[in-house]
Amino acid sequence: MSAVQPLSVTELKTPARRRSLAPLEPVSARARWMLGFGFFVLFVLVWAFFTLGGYVSPTFLASPVTMAKEGWLLFAEYGFHKDIGMTVWRVFGGFILAAVVAVPLGIAMGAYKGIEAFFEPFVSFCRYLPASAFIPLLILWAGIGEAQKILVIFIGSVFQITLMVAVTVGSARRDLVEAAYTLGAGHKGIVTRVLIPGAAPDIAETLRLVLGWAWTYVIVAELIGSSSGIGHMITDSQSLLNTGQIIFGIIVIGLIGLVSDFAFKALNHRLFAWSFVR
């Protein structure tokens, strides 16, 4: 038989119905899903109230019903699935390219202070430069094809990943490093068997966060000189004052981003299950 876990002092003094309101008190997975879904329902209801009730002009904000009809029209007559495919390809192409460059560089900066001193001023400087500011130059260098759009996402992601990975690796516990030295590990062994494994879960979480930022860069890239993609569709719809299609495009971006975020989080839990045990 398993031992019965005793209640904490807080649990004894606080009624069960009020514990859910206590600071830092966790909620069940079912309650989390219900609360999250409930907010979306409330948001749509408020949106429908103001648009279907005539409080907001359809020129400025389409109703949920109009948005759904325009979304169906985009898929049925205008091949919107191709635009979605192009946008997803650009996001993941630029993001993967940035990760391939940034993760090794960030690990090297975090592990070796000389490399960090050499690269960090430049990386920190570039981190504050908006990716959209490079679009005119990238159009001159790479034209208006796919390379320009992928490079916008690459520039917007690579410096953020590099610095965040460097901070993660550089924050390794010193006692683990000293213990590895005591057990006979060399400098290379410290990096490959202590620093990288210890930082791997946080590096994966960093990549998940920056992937969300990459979605903001692709729309900026597609607003200029693009003939396909969700951003291109939004620009065309804006010129026609079709707010239903604009809102549908924005929602599609959010849904794809949400699905990719959940998939990334599930993969992290599977790969690094030991790091989520508390």
TABEL-V874957 format. One record per residue. N is the residue number from 1. RES is the residue in one letter. PSI is psi in degrees with one decimal (NA if undefined). Layout:
BEGIN
N;RES;PSI
N;RES;PSI
END
This chain:
BEGIN
1;M;141.6
2;S;144.8
3;A;141.9
4;V;126.6
5;Q;126.8
6;P;150.4
7;L;145.2
8;S;169.1
9;V;-39.4
10;T;-42.2
11;E;-32.8
12;L;-34.9
13;K;-21.7
14;T;126.8
15;P;150.5
16;A;-37.5
17;R;-16.3
18;R;-12.2
19;R;-27.6
20;S;-18.4
21;L;-0.6
22;A;144.3
23;P;135.8
24;L;8.5
25;E;122.0
26;P;156.3
27;V;159.2
28;S;161.1
29;A;-38.7
30;R;-44.1
31;A;-36.4
32;R;-45.5
33;W;-41.1
34;M;-41.8
35;L;-43.1
36;G;-44.2
37;F;-35.4
38;G;-36.0
39;F;-42.0
40;F;-41.8
41;V;-44.5
42;L;-41.7
43;F;-45.4
44;V;-38.6
45;L;-43.3
46;V;-42.1
47;W;-46.7
48;A;-37.5
49;F;-46.0
50;F;-31.8
51;T;-49.1
52;L;-25.8
53;G;-3.5
54;G;12.8
55;Y;-19.8
56;V;135.4
57;S;138.0
58;P;-21.6
59;T;-32.9
60;F;-28.8
61;L;114.1
62;A;155.4
63;S;163.8
64;P;-35.6
65;V;-46.3
66;T;-41.5
67;M;-42.8
68;A;-40.7
69;K;-43.1
70;E;-35.5
71;G;-43.2
72;W;-39.7
73;L;-39.1
74;L;-44.0
75;F;-39.6
76;A;-36.2
77;E;-22.3
78;Y;8.2
79;G;47.0
80;F;-23.2
81;H;-30.2
82;K;-39.2
83;D;-41.4
84;I;-44.2
85;G;-41.1
86;M;-42.4
87;T;-43.9
88;V;-41.6
89;W;-43.4
90;R;-42.8
91;V;-52.4
92;F;-31.1
93;G;-49.8
94;G;-37.6
95;F;-45.1
96;I;-40.5
97;L;-42.3
98;A;-41.3
99;A;-38.6
100;V;-35.6
101;V;-43.9
102;A;-38.0
103;V;-50.9
104;P;-39.5
105;L;-41.1
106;G;-38.8
107;I;-43.2
108;A;-40.2
109;M;-39.0
110;G;-32.2
111;A;-35.2
112;Y;114.1
113;K;-27.2
114;G;-42.7
115;I;-38.6
116;E;-43.2
117;A;-31.3
118;F;-42.5
119;F;-30.2
120;E;-42.8
121;P;-42.1
122;F;-43.8
123;V;-42.6
124;S;-38.0
125;F;-47.8
126;C;-25.9
127;R;-26.8
128;Y;-3.1
129;L;125.2
130;P;135.0
131;A;-31.6
132;S;-25.4
133;A;-20.6
134;F;-9.9
135;I;-46.4
136;P;-41.7
137;L;-42.1
138;L;-32.6
139;I;-39.9
140;L;-39.0
141;W;-42.4
142;A;1.6
143;G;-160.4
144;I;19.2
145;G;-161.6
146;E;-32.1
147;A;-40.5
148;Q;-41.3
149;K;-39.8
150;I;-37.4
151;L;-33.6
152;V;-45.7
153;I;-39.8
154;F;-48.9
155;I;-38.3
156;G;-20.2
157;S;-35.5
158;V;-40.8
159;F;-34.5
160;Q;-46.9
161;I;-43.8
162;T;-50.0
163;L;-40.1
164;M;-38.5
165;V;-40.7
166;A;-42.7
167;V;-41.5
168;T;-48.5
169;V;-40.4
170;G;-12.6
171;S;16.5
172;A;149.4
173;R;127.8
174;R;-30.8
175;D;-34.3
176;L;-39.1
177;V;-45.6
178;E;-37.0
179;A;-38.9
180;A;-39.6
181;Y;-41.0
182;T;-34.2
183;L;2.8
184;G;10.0
185;A;144.6
186;G;-175.6
187;H;-43.1
188;K;-39.3
189;G;-34.4
190;I;-41.7
191;V;-48.4
192;T;-25.5
193;R;-6.8
194;V;-59.0
195;L;-50.4
196;I;-49.8
197;P;-38.0
198;G;-32.3
199;A;-10.6
200;A;-45.9
201;P;-40.5
202;D;-32.2
203;I;-43.1
204;A;-39.0
205;E;-36.4
206;T;-44.2
207;L;-38.5
208;R;-41.7
209;L;-43.4
210;V;-28.5
211;L;-36.5
212;G;-38.9
213;W;-33.1
214;A;-30.7
215;W;-29.2
216;T;-30.6
217;Y;-34.5
218;V;-35.0
219;I;-40.0
220;V;-42.3
221;A;-35.5
222;E;-12.1
223;L;-19.3
224;I;125.3
225;G;40.4
226;S;144.4
227;S;5.9
228;S;167.9
229;G;163.3
230;I;-40.4
231;G;-38.4
232;H;-42.8
233;M;-41.6
234;I;-39.7
235;T;-44.7
236;D;-41.3
237;S;-34.5
238;Q;-38.8
239;S;-23.8
240;L;4.5
241;L;34.0
242;N;85.0
243;T;-22.1
244;G;-45.7
245;Q;-36.4
246;I;-48.1
247;I;-39.0
248;F;-42.0
249;G;-41.6
250;I;-41.9
251;I;-39.0
252;V;-42.3
253;I;-46.1
254;G;-40.5
255;L;-43.3
256;I;-42.9
257;G;-39.8
258;L;-43.6
259;V;-44.9
260;S;-34.6
261;D;-44.9
262;F;-39.5
263;A;-42.0
264;F;-42.5
265;K;-40.5
266;A;-39.2
267;L;-41.8
268;N;-41.2
269;H;-35.6
270;R;-41.1
271;L;-35.6
272;F;49.6
273;A;-34.0
274;W;-27.3
275;S;-14.0
276;F;-0.1
277;V;124.0
278;R;NA
END
